[in-house]
Amino acid sequence: MVELGEHCHTHIIPRLKKVIDGEDPGGITKAVNWKGGGGFRYYRLAPSLLEKDKWGNWVINKNYNAAMLAEALCKLEGFTYAPSDAIYWQHGYSTEQDFIYVTTASLTHDQLQQLSDEVGPERSLLVLCTAFRARADRYPNLTVKKIPRAVLARCEWGHDDYSLRVENLPQAPPPKGQMDLFGEEPD
């Protein structure tokens, strides 16, 4: 289900909990002989990542700080958000050798070359920036994309009917007492 507004906290979540606990006599509970069970996950939508400036150009929404932007772009690009304390360009990863770096800076050839050198030949880095002044194909271990363009390519705008593709949702943990795929009980 999808809800907007704070009534989600005052009405919807308490009712869903009652339905799961088998304590809600309303709705179709009696007609289908509902005894309770199941569960739900609750997600709060972030503000729109992009907005138009006064000239009609797409820009990053001012409500996003650096961490929120990096986390949102990791989610859009299929990376796990896990910023490194030691390496400034590691905001997330998709494999042990494939990383993502998100910056609102406009990057020069020298900056991209330095990144490429630091990443090294054994790793790869997706660089998402607002602009860059270099030929992106000069760095074999970097993929460079402009943030507004990369986001716009992944979004749907102005439809009467949206596909509502939801990508990269976290998996629900197995219920207590149920074994996971490897035969281990969750914490």
Secondary structure, 3 states (H helix, E strand, C coil): CCCCCCHHHHHHHHHHHHHHHCCCCCCCCCCCCCCCCCCCCCCCCCCCCEEECCCCCEEECCCCCHHHHHHHHHHHHCCEECCCCCCCCCCEEEECCEEEEECCCEEEHHHHHHHHHHHCCCCEEEEEECEEECCHHHCCCEEEEEHHHHHHCCCCCCCCCCCCCCCCCCCCCCCCCCCCCCCCCCC
